[in-house]
């Protein structure tokens, strides 16, 4: 392999004093091998791997991790199952990760600056018996799951904690509809009352202090009194 002159600058160039090898096309350097800095530097050039061609990382035979496009999807394959992880950043030098879904207006964003996961015009869907877990307890201090027929809030330890709507300073109404939009139960923050609109209170086996167990329907008469009807 001969050394090209400055006028030639086409093909390979071996720079013996710097132990560096350059590749030129029409006088333009596209990449060089630099043993001094232990790097291969590419400038204005693409790298294309065909289907089922691998990019390998690590010292293991065939690489500790292989990256491959199999014709329909990009795969990251470790030499040993469940080994290592894919890291975006290192906790000190980080960057956002944005995944687009169909259009530029729909995406999932891991936002470093605001330290949150943002779903922009994207729904989060969990199947039957899939859980959302809260807290640091093993398996979560509270688990929320749809079991196919009901939405369950399950604490790690029975009779622990409570579900709060608001905090006493920043509150909001809670309205539960019963069959139609005209029938509802409303916990009204502004008026500080419980509003039952076109709704009866049915209390079978109601326990009343000093009276015992009774059954029936509670309703409000024209004068605003709660009355029990058996």
Buried (B, 14 or more C-beta within 10 A) or exposed (E): EEEBEEEEBEEEBBEEEEEBBBBBEEEEBEBBBBEEEEEEEEEEEEEEEEEEEBEBEEEEEEBBBBBBBEEEEEEEEBBEEEEEEEEEEEEEEEEEEEEEBEEEEBBBBBEEEEEEEEEEEBEEEEEEEEBEBBEEBEEBBBBBBBEEEEEEEEBBEEEEEEEEEEEEEEEEEEEEEBEEEEBBBBBEBEEEEEEBEEBEBEBEEBEEEEEEEEEBBEBEEEEEEEEBEE
